[in-house]
């Protein structure tokens, strides 16, 4: 006897991305509203050490806020401070502290884990939340440009393993995302700039008018003017969420247009032992794949120079010596594995229009690296 039973079902996901200033202001009930499940829920806060260093009163502000809204939620324990940056994703002991806390403090599926920090910390916290009790509600409070406009608003969580970026991870949408622009005021120039690379990425593959806006506002962004940065973050977050709402939010296929420039970026981060930050590596990866697109005859030299000149105007480096040699090419194979077997790379068909390809010419990649090195040398000569 042979019998097959088949069932199909769909699970809708819904979450809000909010923008404000002063999330822990006692007169602002937004966070408490998200934490209110009608049963005085437990909330466990995990905070990036870089944020507590920049805002030494933050933990006390969290306690005061919890006291003010104790009818909505309670703190399950003292906030856990974790080291910021990629180290939080490289050390499995870090995310295990959160998993341990869910057991020690009785944090269940009706509780909340609130992550406050940059993209790496939020990735790690989201992963811990997703694998505990098969999914604890996770609220993200991104504190960097990169996390507010890109990584913090998406559905990915993960940690690094086996020398590979995001090798262990989940697709698990957050319960909510709250972007507080006040956190951006203390960023150093590298972190302020770093997230702008994701704006360049999405503009190049989806929206030429946005790219033109970036060109016009490059000086203001480089000078850390808050108004254009807020506009940039909201625009990018909207475009990111629009993409997620498309046909393949959990990337069951091989197409990943939002990873334009990322195959090289992920490998470059590893080759530099994460001394090059993610957004900086993405900028170099975008420059590399844009140069490759030019050498393939897909975009003009004028288009390429617009991209390179925008990068330079914003203060990005477009070359790192770790690009040299064939070690970088291993990143293509690792990217193919990450995609499930078929290599799919987004290149530029034109300014504002990405196109997917399934193979790349290694010799042409190396020529692109040489061209970037020349662009870099021209900048160094101009600066000296």
C-alpha angles and dihedrals in degrees: 000000000000125000133169123196117195131185132180125197139163128215115205118219124203131174137153130232110207131194123204147123122250106024093179095044103130090229092057110085097179099105092041089052091056091047093050109099093160092256103077092258126213117248125197117195123208113190132195110240090225089062094049090049091053094041107034092177094054098100091049089048089054091051092048091048091051090050091050092051100033089132087065104041144345133221108251091203142338112301114271115233115210130183112265130232130036092323087077088060096041097055113067090197089071098061090039089063087064093047089049090051092055088060098039096048100034096246103174137177091281091055129082134236110203117200120199117186149056126327097273093054092045090051090053096044091048090052092051091048093048096053096043113090085348088288135359119196109267126201117193123209104184116202105186133065091245094053095041096051102033130358098034095055097051135082101249127107129173155125133234120258140165089019091297131117115251093349091152115046152114141230102236122147116226121246088235142338121220118190113198109191091201089076090065094064095079099044116122117241093262094056092042090054098037097074093052088074089071089054090053089049097053092042093053095050100036117014127033091182089059089050089052089050089053090052091052093046100039094107093048091048092048088051090054098245107173101210097063090041091055090050091049093050095049092046093050093045091052092049091047092052092045088056093049089052089060129094101292113033093155094045098238087159129055099254113106109162092167087065092069105147093008103106090069093035094058092049092044091054090054094044091053092045087244093298085126105066122231097255091046090051090048090053090054091044091052091049090050096049091043090053090048089051089053094049089050089056094246098120131022128253088248090057092048092050091051088058095045093045092050090052091051093046089055092049099251123150111231099195139043124186089235086073089071119098131023097288089093091058089068085070089071092058092046090050090051090052091048089054093053102261107313118089111228117175126177115225131170118274088176137332106301094012125091125197130196122236129182101208139034130202109242093206090052090050089054090048088051090053090051090051091051089051089055091050088050093049090050089055093047090050091049092050095048 
